[in-house]
Amino acid sequence: MKQETIDINQIIPNQASEGTWIGRCMVPAALAYNGIAGPHVVKVANGKVYDLSAHFNSTSELINTDNVAEMMIQLDALPVIGELKDILKNSLFSNRDNSLPCFIAPNDLQSVKACGVTFVKSLLERVIEEKARGNAKKADQVRQTIYETLGNDLSKTVPGSPETEILKKRFQEEGIWSQYLEVGIGKDAEVFTKSQPMSAVGFGAQVGVLKDSVWNNPEPEIVLAISSKGKIVGATLGNDVNLRDYEGRSALLLGEAKDQNGSCSIGPLFRLFDKTFSIDDVKNCEVELTITGEDGFSSSGANKMNEISRSPENLTAQVIGKNHQYPDGLVLFLGTMFAPTENRDADGKGFTHKIGDQVIIASEKLGQLINWVNTCDQIPRWEFGIHSFIDFLIKRNKL
């Protein structure tokens, strides 16, 4: 782990001197509200981390509060948990001192949903996964065939439009129509459950891939914070860790490919919409990905959100509405256009993670989400779930 490459001062833009920043900290008893150790809802501002426990039990409750950004301005004299830079440093897994506070994923009881195949590049990569059926070398051949055959036609198409029927016929004639193209250019988006409430890891933690996966990758994404009423109230960053060999073998392995111990990273904090940050900032931001391996390998790329083929509002409306409700709210991954494809070990083998990879996902107005890769069985087990959370609240609120 190369800590010297991390500038703590760059994790949260301008030390949260601007904007409304909300998250969660795991706080030890000595510093905890009512002296009960556990996850605390926090506000970050001007380089300090403030305890919101007297006002909110969960970020789910906070996100579902009307006019919450305005409410944050009115709250004053909040207890200080610590300095932002100190808590960020202690959040790095190799530095972790359990007697001190650390950041954890900002979401708690919210459902964790994701949309895929929302960008042209993502769409092509998913087609490659299916046609290569988990074979990385064959994927390179399929990728070349698709680019030669299709060019950039997809970038001119609005999903669900009459033009997609023309494209669909063309793809069928070329013999490359697939389930991924259906959700990429059809009227219905791909929507899946990425992980379970309370299971996501946050800034500084290790993310997990299955030990027997030989083809996997990070997926850098914007993650929306959405209330139970379907209102988008803020955003953060996420890593939708993906096992490409599993999903490539069969779409029915999507659950295996997406939901494992440590396979979902979200953070560092929610930035709520206010006069300094809006949905338009989300629509026009870039999400950068940098991978640095202990073997000297490096790769970088970016998502340009203004190239997404379905708007954040459209995706949100497809997930929550009259047909499906989320009383605790939800967080929603918006998909990625960039997945690393460089050959890492040998020509035609493509990219896959190795243990110790550092993954940095960054966006100018949302900060940096940094994690390190290990296998699912070697990182900390997920043991603090909803039952533990209820027990924690009962003990704390009794006091």
N, C-alpha and C positions, 0 to 999 in steps of 0.2 A: 504493500500500500504506500503510494507516494504522496505523503501529506504535504511535501514541500510545493506541490503543484496547486494547492488549494489556497486561495485568498479569501479568508473568512469575511473580509469586508465587502466582497462581491456577491455573497450568497443572497442577501436581501438588498435590493437597490437602495442606495443612499441611507442604509441603516434604518429603513422604514420611517424616514423623516417626512415622507409624503405618502398618502394613501391610507386605506383601512385594511390592516393585516390581522388575520385571525388564525389560530392554530391550536395545537394541543402539546402539552409537555407532560412527561412522566416525572412527577415531583416526589421526592422522598419525604418521609413523615416530618422531619425537622423543619421543612420549609412549606409543608402542605397546609391547605385550608382545613381548619379544624384538626390538624395533626394526623390526618389519614392519608397515607401515601397512595398515589394512583394517578390516573390521567386527568389533567386539569385543562379546562378551556382557557386560552390566553389571548391577549391582545399584544401586538408588538408595535412599538412606536419610539422613534428617536433613540434607537440603540438600546432600549430596555424592554423586558418582557413582563407584562402585567397579568395578574391573576383575575380571571373573570368568574371564578367558582361561586361567588356569592350571588351571581346573576344568572348563570347558565350551568346546567349539568352536563351538557353535551354540545358539540358543534351542530348536531342535528337540530337541537332545540333552537340554537342561535340562528341557523339558516332559515328556519321556519318562522322566525319572528318578523313581523311587518316592520318595514323601514329600519332595518337593523343597522345600516351604515350610519344613519342619522343618530340612532340611539348610542352608538359607540362614541360619538363626539360629546354627547351629554354626560357620559360616565366619567367621573373624576375621583381623585383620591384612591385609586386602585392600588392594592398591594403589589409591590415589586418582587417578582420571583428571582430575577437576576439580570445580568448584562447579556444582551443579545449575542455578542461575540463569544462569551464564555459558554453559554448554553449550546451554541453551534459547535464549538470545539468539542464539547463533551458528547455531542450527538454522533460524532464519528465513531464507528463501531470499535475501532482499535484503541480509542482513547477512553471508552465508556467507563465512568465511575458511577456506580449505582447510588452513591451517597449524594450525588449532585443531580440537578434537573437536566433532562435532555428532550429534544424535540422528537415527536412521533408523528405518524401520518395525521393530517389535519381532520380527516373524516373519521366518524365513529359508527353511528347506527344507520347511516345512509346506505341504501343499496348501491352496489358498485357495478355499473353497466358500461358497455363500450360499443362503439360503432366501428365497423371496419370497411375497407374498400371505399373510402371516401375521397381518395385522390387518384389521379390517373396512374402515377407510379406504383402506388399500393395495389391498384387493380391488376396491373401487369404482373407484379410479383406474385399475387395470389394465383393468377392463371398458371404461372410457372410452377408454383408449388404443386398444383393439382396435376399438371401434365408430367412433371418430373417425378411425382409420386415419392418424394423423399430422397431422391438421388441428386446430390448437389452437382455432379458433373453433367448429368443430363440437363439440369436446369439451365446451364450456360448455353447449351444448344437450343433449347426451347426459347430462351430469352432472345437470342439472335433472330430466330425465325419470326417471332412476334413483331419485333421492331422492323424487320424487312417487309413484313406483310402489311402492318397497320399504320406505321408512321405515327403521326400525332392526331389522328382523327378523333380520338376520344376526348381530347381537351376542348373540342368545339361543341360537345354534346351536353345538354342538361338532362340529368337522370329523370326518367319518367316522361320525357317529351316524345312527340310523334317520331322524331328523328331516330330515336333509339330502336324503333322497330326496323328501320332501314339498316342500321348498324348490326342489329341482331341477325338479320338475314345474311348479311355479308359474312359475319363471323361463322354462322352455320355452314355457309358454302366453303369457308376455309377450313372447316373441321375443328375449330378451336372454341366454339361456344361452351360456356361452363357455368357452374353455379356462381362463381365469383363475378363473372360478367353480368349475370342476372341481377345481383345486388349492387353492382357498380354503376350500371346505367339504367336499370329498371326503376319503377316507382317506389319500391320498398327497400329501405336500407337494411344492411346487416346489423342486427342488434343482439348482443350476447351478454351474459353475466361474467364479468371479469374475475371477481373474487367475492368474498363474503364480508358482511359488516364486521368491523374490528380487525380484519386480517391483513390489511395493507401495511407495508413497511414505509418508513419515511426517510427524510434526509439523513445521510450518513450511515444507513444500515446496509447490510448485505442483501442482495437479491438472489433468488434461487433458480437454477435450472436442474432438470432431472439428470442424474448421473449417467444414464444410458442414452441421453440425447447427443447426437453428433452434429446437429445442424440447428442452431438457435440464434436468436438475435434480440437486441433491444428495439423497442418501438417508442420513439419520443413523441409525446402528444400533449395537447391542451386538454385539461380536465375541467369541466364545468361543475359548479356547485349550484344545484337546482332545488328549489323548495318543493314541498308537497303539493303546492298549487301549480307547479309547472313553470314557475318563474325562475329565470337564470339570474342569480344574485352575485355571482363572482366566478373566479377561475383560479386554477393552479396548474402545476405541471405533473406529468405522469409518465411512467415507463411500463408499457404493456409488454412485459417479457413474453417471448413467443418461442415455442418449440416447432420449428418449421418442418422438421422431419416427421413429427407426429401428425400435424395437420395435413402435411403433404400426402401421407399415406391414405388418409380418409378424413373427410369433413366431419364424420361422426366422432373423431378424436379431438374435436375442438376443445371440449372440456378438459381433457388431459393436457392439451397444448397450452392452455391459457391459465388454468387455475391450479397452482401448486403452492407449496410453502415458499413464501417470499417472491412469488411471481408477479406481484402487483406493488409498485412503488408510487406514492403520491406525496407531493410537497414542493417546496418546504412549508408553505403556508397558503391559506386561501387569501386572495386579494379581492375584497368585496367591491362591487360597483359603487362609485361615488363620483364627485365632480372631477377627480383626477384619473379615473379609470372606468372604461365602459365596454360594452359589447363590441363597439367599433374597434377598440384597441385589440380585442381578441381576434377579430376578423382580419386585421391587417398586420398581425405580429409575425415574426419568424421564430421558430423553435429549433434551436441548434443542438446537434448531437456530437459529442466527442468521445471516442473510445480509445483508451490507452492501455495496452497490455504489458504485463511484466516481461514479455518476450521481445519488447521493442516495437510491437505492432501498434499502429495508430490509424484511425479512420475518423472522418468528420463529414457532416452534411447538415442540411436544414430543411425543415418544412416551411413553406410559405403559405400561411393560412388564407391568403387571398386567392389561392389556387384550389381550395377545397371545392368539391363538386356539389356538396349539399351544405347549406348554411347551418350554423349552430342552432338557430331557431327551428329549422326544418327537422333536424335530427332530434331535438328535444321533443318536438310535437309527435314524432313517431314513437318515442319511448314512453311518455307520460301523457295521459289525457283521459277521455271518457272510457276507453277500453282497458286502461291499466293505471292503477294508482300506487303511489309510494308515500304512505303516511309519514315516514321518517325523512322524506326527501331522498335525493340520490346524487351521486357524482357520476359524470358521463365523460368517458374518453371519446375524443372526436376523430381518432384515426390518424394515420401518418402517411406521408408521401415518400418518406425516405427510410430505406432499410439498407444497411451496408451489404455490399455484394463483392467487395474486393477479395481476391484470393489471399488467404492467410497462410496456408501451408504449402499448397501445390496448385499448379494451374488447373482450373476447372473445378476446384473443390469449394470455391466461394468462401464466405465468411461464416465463422461460428465463434461463440464465446470460449474463452479459456478461464480457468480459475484465477482470480486476482485482477481481472479486467476492471478498470475504473471507467464508469459511465457517467458522463456529465450531460444533463439536459438543461438548457438555458434559454431564457427569453428576456428581453430587455426590461420589461415591466413586471415580470413574475419571478425573477431571480434564477437561482440554480438548484437543481435537484441532483445530488451526487450519491452514487451507490457503488458497491463493489460486488463482483460476481463470485458465487460459490455454488456448490451443489445443494439441492433442497434439504438433504439429510444432514448437512454439515453446518447449516446456519441455525440460529435459535429457533426452537419450535414455537408455533403459534399456540399460546396457552391462555392468553387473556381475552376471553370472548364475552358474549353478552351476559352469561350467568355471572362471570367474575365482575363485570361492570355493575350489574345490579347489586351484588354484594357490597361492592365499594361504595355505591351511592347510599345504600341503607346505613352502613356504618358511619359515613361522613355526615349524613343529614340527621342522624339520631343526636349528634352533638350540636 
